[in-house]
Amino acid sequence: MTDPITAASIMIGVFVLLLVLGTPIGLCIVIASGATVMLVLPFDIAMFTTAQKMFSSLDSFALLAVPFFVLSGVIMNNGGIATRLVNFAKLFTGRIPGSLSYTNIAGNMLFGAVSGSAIAASTSIGGVMIPMSAKEGYNRSFASAVNIASAPTGMLIPPTTAFILYALASGGTSIAALFAGGLVAGSLWGIGCMVITYIVAKRNNYTNFFTLQKGVAWKVTREALPSLLLVVIIVGGIVQGIFTAIEASAIAVMYTAYLTLVLYKTITVRDMPKIIIQTFVMTGVIMFLLATSSAMSFAMSMTGIPAALSKLILGISDSPAVIMLVITLFILIVGAFMDIGPAILIFTPILLPIVQKIGVDPVHFGILIVFNLAIGTITPPVGSGLYVGASVGQVKVEDVIKPLVPFYVAIIFVLLLITYIPELTLFLPRLLGVM
């Protein structure tokens, strides 16, 4: 077996070089993995084995949930749900300083939950709220920062495919427990953003209030409630053991199709081919990234990188608190450069045994790794949520970084809270009896 340090250096070097050259990240992963495997196997055997690992990694029944949840999210995105959720959020935020920004945060939390996509939430909710905020005198860069900072809450608030991937990579951690804990973590993220919004709104005198017309509160609630029930049906059904996560994903498709085709009538049967094609493309990208990430995991195991990394981290300190801080910083760095799906599949098998040695529960770690990687979606240099959010807000990325800094501080503070106070996120799974 080759030296793990040499193997890691080659893997990281090839990956970074290709990334700088503008190579798609999936190809960066698989080429770097192939180059690393060739340190211990001949070229032909290395290529054959790597390809075999890629294909076999997708031969998993649990992955059936991914295309179904993607399809339900695409249906929601095309179904005009955002405006109904924004109006519903106004019922609770209309009389608070910075009310429009609060509505943006609440809207992202609600829409991100039902769509399962931070990008969809940022685009749909931000596309409505940022122009409205700018018209009312809010600084456009601040309004864009609010939208960007709160969009990733949908990656934690269920249903979300990130926890399904973690359950797969960790060897069967309870999806119901992950969903319940993620609900708490995502809510705390949103609350952190609201605290910063309140401070900035008071400082800049964003005190314009708005209310919906008298007598329409029930109408707004009635229109939004069916969409919000999706989260209750999916999470409740899984927690109560009525159906599995895979069955829940199919139910999500049926329910969202009923909402948009029958109840709201916001899409028609003629729109379905376009929606199906979007789903095929998105699922194809996700599956390719998952396959390439399994190739990288194989390359790491072949060259002894996981064992060397475990020895290195555990050798830093005897304190579990210090070890968790090191792992948190490591995942934050990974999240700044890598998509959340491949990162979960590559690093969960490496890091989970390490944290289990210091007494960390697999459910707790699953919430932490998704939370950490979700932060990476809104941080430079690769964070897609940052660039999409700036584009939606029609501002330059460099102009939105400064107003984002206080939100980063709040989000990191929440991350440290849930890292060092596990019961914050584990109390709900335990209360529901799914741990």
C-alpha positions as CSV (number, residue, x, y, z in Angstrom):
1,M,0.0,0.0,0.0
2,T,1.3,3.4,-0.9
3,D,2.0,6.2,1.5
4,P,-1.4,7.8,2.5
5,I,0.2,11.3,2.5
6,T,1.4,10.8,-1.1
7,A,-2.0,9.5,-2.2
8,A,-3.8,12.4,-0.5
9,S,-1.4,14.9,-2.1
10,I,-2.0,13.5,-5.6
11,M,-5.8,13.3,-5.1
12,I,-6.1,16.8,-3.8
13,G,-3.6,18.2,-6.3
14,V,-5.3,16.7,-9.4
15,F,-8.8,17.7,-8.0
16,V,-7.8,21.3,-7.4
17,L,-5.9,21.6,-10.7
18,L,-8.9,20.4,-12.7
19,L,-11.3,22.6,-10.7
20,V,-9.2,25.7,-11.4
21,L,-9.2,24.8,-15.1
22,G,-13.0,24.9,-15.1
23,T,-13.6,21.1,-15.3
24,P,-17.1,20.0,-14.1
25,I,-16.8,18.8,-10.5
26,G,-18.0,15.3,-11.3
27,L,-15.1,14.8,-13.7
28,C,-12.7,16.4,-11.2
29,I,-13.7,13.8,-8.7
30,V,-13.5,10.7,-10.9
31,I,-10.2,11.7,-12.6
32,A,-8.6,12.5,-9.3
33,S,-9.9,9.1,-8.0
34,G,-8.6,7.2,-11.0
35,A,-5.1,8.8,-10.7
36,T,-5.0,7.9,-7.0
37,V,-6.1,4.2,-7.5
38,M,-3.3,3.9,-10.1
39,L,-0.8,4.3,-7.3
40,V,-1.7,0.8,-6.1
41,L,-3.2,-0.9,-9.2
42,P,-2.2,-1.1,-12.9
43,F,-3.9,1.3,-15.3
44,D,-6.4,-1.2,-16.8
45,I,-7.4,-2.8,-13.5
46,A,-7.6,0.6,-11.8
47,M,-10.0,1.9,-14.5
48,F,-12.1,-1.2,-14.5
49,T,-12.4,-1.4,-10.8
50,T,-13.2,2.4,-10.4
51,A,-15.9,2.1,-13.1
52,Q,-17.3,-1.0,-11.4
53,K,-17.5,0.8,-8.0
54,M,-19.3,3.7,-9.7
55,F,-22.0,1.5,-11.1
56,S,-22.4,-0.7,-8.1
57,S,-22.8,2.3,-5.8
58,L,-26.1,3.2,-7.6
59,D,-27.5,-0.3,-7.1
60,S,-29.3,0.8,-4.0
61,F,-33.0,0.5,-3.3
62,A,-32.8,3.6,-1.0
63,L,-31.8,5.8,-3.9
64,L,-35.2,5.4,-5.4
65,A,-36.3,8.2,-3.1
66,V,-34.0,10.7,-4.8
67,P,-35.8,11.0,-8.2
68,F,-39.2,11.1,-6.6
69,F,-38.3,13.9,-4.2
70,V,-36.6,15.7,-7.1
71,L,-39.8,15.4,-9.1
72,S,-42.0,16.6,-6.3
73,G,-39.7,19.6,-5.9
74,V,-39.8,20.4,-9.6
75,I,-43.6,20.2,-9.6
76,M,-43.7,22.6,-6.6
77,N,-41.3,25.0,-8.2
78,N,-43.4,25.2,-11.4
79,G,-46.7,25.3,-9.4
80,G,-46.8,28.9,-8.2
81,I,-46.5,27.9,-4.5
82,A,-44.1,30.7,-3.6
83,T,-46.6,33.5,-3.6
84,R,-49.1,31.6,-1.4
85,L,-46.3,30.9,1.1
86,V,-45.1,34.6,1.1
87,N,-48.7,35.8,1.8
88,F,-49.0,33.2,4.6
89,A,-45.7,34.4,6.1
90,K,-47.0,38.0,6.1
91,L,-49.6,37.0,8.6
92,F,-46.9,36.6,11.2
93,T,-44.2,39.2,10.2
94,G,-46.2,42.2,9.0
95,R,-46.0,44.2,12.2
96,I,-42.3,43.6,13.0
97,P,-39.4,46.0,12.1
98,G,-37.9,44.7,8.9
99,S,-41.1,42.9,8.1
100,L,-40.2,42.3,4.5
101,S,-36.9,40.6,5.4
102,Y,-38.7,38.5,8.0
103,T,-41.2,37.4,5.4
104,N,-38.3,36.5,3.0
105,I,-36.7,34.3,5.8
106,A,-40.0,32.6,6.7
107,G,-40.9,32.1,3.0
108,N,-37.5,30.4,2.4
109,M,-38.0,28.1,5.3
110,L,-41.5,27.2,4.2
111,F,-40.8,26.9,0.5
112,G,-37.4,25.2,1.0
113,A,-39.1,22.6,3.2
114,V,-41.8,21.7,0.6
115,S,-39.5,22.0,-2.4
116,G,-36.3,20.5,-0.8
117,S,-34.1,22.9,-2.7
118,A,-32.2,25.9,-1.4
119,I,-31.7,27.2,-4.9
120,A,-35.4,27.0,-5.7
121,A,-36.3,28.8,-2.5
122,S,-33.7,31.5,-3.1
123,T,-35.0,32.0,-6.7
124,S,-38.8,31.8,-6.0
125,I,-39.0,33.6,-2.7
126,G,-36.2,36.0,-3.4
127,G,-37.5,36.8,-6.8
128,V,-40.7,38.1,-5.1
129,M,-39.3,39.7,-2.0
130,I,-36.1,41.4,-3.1
131,P,-37.8,43.8,-5.6
132,M,-40.5,44.5,-3.1
133,S,-37.9,45.2,-0.4
134,A,-35.9,47.5,-2.7
135,K,-39.1,49.4,-3.6
136,E,-39.8,50.0,0.1
137,G,-36.3,51.5,0.7
138,Y,-34.4,48.5,1.9
139,N,-30.8,48.3,0.7
140,R,-30.8,45.8,-2.1
141,S,-27.5,44.2,-1.0
142,F,-29.0,43.6,2.5
143,A,-32.2,42.2,1.0
144,S,-30.2,39.9,-1.1
145,A,-28.1,38.8,1.9
146,V,-31.2,38.0,3.8
147,N,-32.4,35.8,1.0
148,I,-29.1,34.1,0.5
149,A,-28.5,33.4,4.2
150,S,-31.9,31.9,4.8
151,A,-32.2,29.8,1.6
152,P,-30.3,26.8,2.9
153,T,-32.8,26.1,5.7
154,G,-34.7,24.0,3.2
155,M,-31.7,21.6,3.1
156,L,-32.3,20.8,6.8
157,I,-36.1,21.1,7.2
158,P,-37.6,17.9,5.8
159,P,-38.2,16.3,3.4
160,T,-34.6,16.6,2.2
161,T,-32.5,14.2,0.1
162,A,-29.3,15.1,2.0
163,F,-30.4,13.1,5.1
164,I,-31.4,10.2,2.8
165,L,-27.9,10.2,1.4
166,Y,-26.4,10.4,4.9
167,A,-28.5,7.4,6.0
168,L,-27.2,5.4,3.1
169,A,-23.6,6.4,3.7
170,S,-23.7,5.8,7.4
171,G,-25.1,2.3,7.1
172,G,-28.7,2.8,8.1
173,T,-29.1,5.7,10.4
174,S,-32.9,6.4,11.0
175,I,-34.2,8.7,8.4
176,A,-37.1,9.6,10.7
177,A,-34.7,10.7,13.4
178,L,-32.7,12.7,11.0
179,F,-35.8,14.4,9.6
180,A,-37.0,15.3,13.2
181,G,-33.6,16.6,14.2
182,G,-33.2,18.5,10.9
183,L,-36.5,20.3,11.5
184,V,-35.0,21.7,14.8
185,A,-31.7,22.6,13.2
186,G,-33.2,24.3,10.2
187,S,-35.6,26.3,12.5
188,L,-32.6,27.4,14.6
189,W,-30.8,28.5,11.5
190,G,-33.9,30.6,10.5
191,I,-34.2,32.1,14.0
192,G,-30.5,33.1,13.9
193,C,-31.1,35.0,10.6
194,M,-34.1,36.7,12.1
195,V,-32.1,38.0,15.0
196,I,-29.6,39.6,12.7
197,T,-32.4,41.0,10.6
198,Y,-34.0,42.6,13.6
199,I,-30.7,44.3,14.6
200,V,-30.0,45.6,11.1
201,A,-33.6,46.7,10.6
202,K,-33.6,48.7,13.8
203,R,-30.3,50.3,13.0
204,N,-31.4,51.3,9.5
205,N,-34.9,52.2,10.5
206,Y,-36.6,49.6,8.2
207,T,-39.9,50.2,10.1
208,N,-42.4,50.1,7.3
209,F,-45.2,47.7,8.3
210,F,-47.7,46.0,6.1
211,T,-50.9,44.1,6.7
212,L,-53.1,42.1,4.5
213,Q,-56.5,43.4,3.7
214,K,-59.1,42.8,6.4
215,G,-60.9,39.5,6.2
216,V,-58.4,37.8,3.9
217,A,-56.3,36.1,6.7
218,W,-58.4,32.9,6.5
219,K,-58.3,32.9,2.7
220,V,-54.5,33.2,2.7
221,T,-54.2,30.4,5.3
222,R,-56.6,28.2,3.4
223,E,-54.5,28.6,0.2
224,A,-51.2,27.9,1.9
225,L,-52.2,25.2,4.3
226,P,-52.4,22.3,1.7
227,S,-48.8,23.1,0.6
228,L,-47.6,23.2,4.3
229,L,-49.3,19.9,4.9
230,L,-46.8,18.1,2.7
231,V,-44.2,18.4,5.4
232,V,-46.6,17.1,8.0
233,I,-47.7,14.2,5.8
234,I,-44.1,13.1,4.9
235,V,-42.5,13.6,8.3
236,G,-45.5,12.4,10.3
237,G,-45.9,9.3,8.1
238,I,-42.3,8.3,8.4
239,V,-42.1,9.0,12.1
240,Q,-45.3,7.0,12.8
241,G,-44.1,4.1,10.6
242,I,-47.0,4.5,8.2
243,F,-44.7,4.4,5.2
244,T,-40.9,4.3,4.5
245,A,-38.9,7.2,3.1
246,I,-39.0,5.7,-0.4
247,E,-42.8,5.3,-0.2
248,A,-43.0,8.9,1.2
249,S,-41.1,10.2,-1.8
250,A,-43.8,8.7,-4.1
251,I,-46.6,10.0,-2.0
252,A,-44.9,13.5,-2.2
253,V,-45.1,13.3,-6.0
254,M,-48.8,12.3,-5.9
255,Y,-49.6,15.0,-3.4
256,T,-47.8,17.8,-5.2
257,A,-49.3,16.8,-8.5
258,Y,-52.8,16.9,-6.9
259,L,-52.1,20.4,-5.5
260,T,-50.8,21.9,-8.7
261,L,-52.9,20.1,-11.3
262,V,-56.2,19.8,-9.5
263,L,-56.5,22.1,-6.4
264,Y,-54.5,25.2,-7.5
265,K,-54.7,24.5,-11.3
266,T,-51.3,26.3,-11.7
267,I,-49.9,23.7,-14.1
268,T,-51.6,21.6,-16.8
269,V,-51.0,18.1,-18.2
270,R,-49.2,19.7,-21.1
271,D,-46.6,21.1,-18.7
272,M,-45.7,17.6,-17.4
273,P,-43.3,16.6,-20.2
274,K,-41.2,19.7,-19.4
275,I,-41.3,18.9,-15.7
276,I,-40.3,15.3,-16.3
277,I,-37.4,16.3,-18.5
278,Q,-36.2,18.8,-15.8
279,T,-36.4,15.9,-13.3
280,F,-34.4,13.6,-15.6
281,V,-31.6,16.2,-16.0
282,M,-31.4,17.0,-12.2
283,T,-31.6,13.3,-11.2
284,G,-28.9,12.5,-13.8
285,V,-26.5,15.1,-12.4
286,I,-27.2,13.9,-8.8
287,M,-26.6,10.3,-9.7
288,F,-23.4,11.0,-11.6
289,L,-22.1,12.9,-8.6
290,L,-23.0,10.1,-6.3
291,A,-21.3,7.6,-8.5
292,T,-18.1,9.6,-8.8
293,S,-18.1,10.2,-5.0
294,S,-18.2,6.5,-4.5
295,A,-15.1,6.2,-6.7
296,M,-13.3,8.7,-4.5
297,S,-14.3,6.8,-1.4
298,F,-12.9,3.6,-3.0
299,A,-9.6,5.4,-3.9
300,M,-9.2,6.7,-0.4
301,S,-9.8,3.3,1.2
302,M,-7.4,1.6,-1.3
303,T,-4.6,4.0,-0.3
304,G,-5.3,4.1,3.4
305,I,-6.3,7.8,3.6
306,P,-9.2,7.3,6.0
307,A,-7.1,5.4,8.6
308,A,-4.4,8.1,8.3
309,L,-6.9,10.9,8.7
310,S,-8.5,9.2,11.7
311,K,-5.1,8.8,13.4
312,L,-4.2,12.4,12.6
313,I,-7.5,13.9,14.0
314,L,-7.5,11.7,17.1
315,G,-3.9,12.5,17.8
316,I,-4.5,16.2,17.9
317,S,-6.1,16.2,21.3
318,D,-7.7,13.9,23.9
319,S,-10.6,16.4,24.3
320,P,-13.8,15.5,22.4
321,A,-14.6,19.2,22.2
322,V,-11.4,20.0,20.4
323,I,-11.8,17.0,18.1
324,M,-15.3,18.1,17.2
325,L,-14.0,21.6,16.5
326,V,-11.3,20.3,14.1
327,I,-13.9,18.1,12.3
328,T,-16.3,21.0,12.0
329,L,-13.6,23.2,10.5
330,F,-12.6,20.4,8.1
331,I,-16.2,19.9,6.9
332,L,-16.7,23.7,6.5
333,I,-13.7,23.8,4.2
334,V,-14.9,20.8,2.3
335,G,-18.3,22.4,1.9
336,A,-16.8,25.5,0.4
337,F,-15.4,23.5,-2.5
338,M,-17.6,20.4,-3.0
339,D,-21.3,19.8,-3.6
340,I,-23.3,18.5,-0.6
341,G,-24.2,15.1,-2.1
342,P,-20.7,13.8,-3.0
343,A,-19.3,15.3,0.2
344,I,-21.7,13.4,2.4
345,L,-21.0,10.1,0.6
346,I,-17.2,10.6,0.6
347,F,-16.6,11.8,4.1
348,T,-19.4,10.2,6.2
349,P,-17.7,6.7,6.1
350,I,-14.4,8.4,7.1
351,L,-15.5,10.8,9.8
352,L,-18.4,8.9,11.4
353,P,-16.2,6.2,13.0
354,I,-14.0,8.9,14.4
355,V,-16.8,10.8,16.1
356,Q,-18.3,7.6,17.3
357,K,-15.1,6.9,19.2
358,I,-15.6,10.1,21.2
359,G,-19.3,9.3,21.9
360,V,-21.1,11.3,19.2
361,D,-24.5,9.8,18.1
362,P,-24.8,9.0,14.4
363,V,-28.1,11.1,14.2
364,H,-26.4,14.1,15.8
365,F,-23.4,13.8,13.4
366,G,-25.7,13.5,10.4
367,I,-27.4,16.8,11.4
368,L,-24.0,18.4,11.9
369,I,-22.5,17.3,8.6
370,V,-25.5,18.5,6.6
371,F,-25.6,21.8,8.5
372,N,-21.9,22.3,7.9
373,L,-22.1,21.5,4.2
374,A,-25.2,23.7,3.8
375,I,-23.1,26.6,4.9
376,G,-20.8,25.8,2.1
377,T,-23.5,26.5,-0.4
378,I,-23.5,30.2,0.5
379,T,-19.8,30.8,0.9
380,P,-17.0,31.5,-1.7
381,P,-15.4,30.2,-3.8
382,V,-17.8,27.6,-5.1
383,G,-21.1,28.2,-3.2
384,S,-23.8,28.0,-5.8
385,G,-26.4,29.6,-3.4
386,L,-24.2,32.7,-3.1
387,Y,-24.0,33.3,-6.8
388,V,-27.6,32.4,-7.6
389,G,-28.8,34.6,-4.7
390,A,-26.7,37.6,-6.0
391,S,-28.1,37.1,-9.5
392,V,-31.6,37.0,-8.2
393,G,-31.0,40.2,-6.2
394,Q,-29.3,41.8,-9.2
395,V,-26.2,42.7,-7.2
396,K,-22.6,41.9,-7.5
397,V,-21.2,39.1,-5.3
398,E,-18.6,41.4,-3.8
399,D,-21.4,43.8,-2.8
400,V,-23.4,41.2,-0.9
401,I,-20.5,39.7,1.1
402,K,-20.3,42.5,3.6
403,P,-24.0,42.4,4.6
404,L,-23.7,38.6,4.7
405,V,-21.0,38.6,7.4
406,P,-23.3,39.1,10.4
407,F,-25.5,36.3,9.1
408,Y,-22.4,34.1,8.8
409,V,-21.6,34.9,12.4
410,A,-25.2,34.0,13.6
411,I,-25.2,30.7,11.5
412,I,-21.8,29.6,12.9
413,F,-23.0,30.4,16.4
414,V,-26.0,28.2,15.9
415,L,-23.7,25.5,14.5
416,L,-21.6,25.6,17.6
417,L,-24.7,25.4,19.8
418,I,-26.0,22.3,18.1
419,T,-22.5,20.8,18.0
420,Y,-21.8,21.1,21.8
421,I,-25.4,20.8,23.0
422,P,-26.6,17.7,21.2
423,E,-30.0,17.7,23.0
424,L,-31.0,20.8,21.1
425,T,-31.5,18.6,18.0
426,L,-31.9,15.2,19.6
427,F,-34.7,16.0,22.0
428,L,-37.4,15.9,19.2
429,P,-36.3,12.5,17.7
430,R,-36.3,11.1,21.3
431,L,-39.6,12.7,22.1
432,L,-41.1,11.1,19.0
433,G,-39.6,7.7,19.8
434,V,-37.6,7.4,16.5
435,M,-34.1,7.1,18.1
